Amino acid sequence: MSFDEKLIFSIRLRHERERLGLMQKEMAQKLDIPPNTYNGYETGKRNPNLEVAKHISDTLDISVDYLLGRTDERNVHKEKAKLDPGVKTIAAHRININEDLPDDAIEKINDYIKMVEMMYKNKDK
């Protein structure tokens, strides 16, 4: 982490802990880490590893990007893309699409289905 990232991380970490009304010792207990280690995170003397950073963000219900200063949005809850329920074509019902695909894959499938519908609607004209 650069000096600026450490500073932002420590400031935001402290702010979020205080927002919850927790003492450093209580936060350390929630994270299951020694209090002096947690204090090091807030003072910028230590950097958490990736697993600890993820655990901190999960515990505080904020994004790691927010803690690192990469965004000013505390928590970016992005709704998982779902297959378009408005698509009523036979092809959409016949294929078995895994809803655990990445969001961009599901968006591409929805776009493709709409494109095929438009192609065939325009063919009839």
Secondary structure, DSSP 8 states (H G I E B T S, - for coil): --HHHHHHHHHHHHHHHHHTT--HHHHHHHHTS-HHHHHHHHHTS----HHHHHHHHHHHT--HHHHHTS-S-S----------TT---HHHHHS---TTS-HHHHHHHHHHHHHHHHHHHHHT-
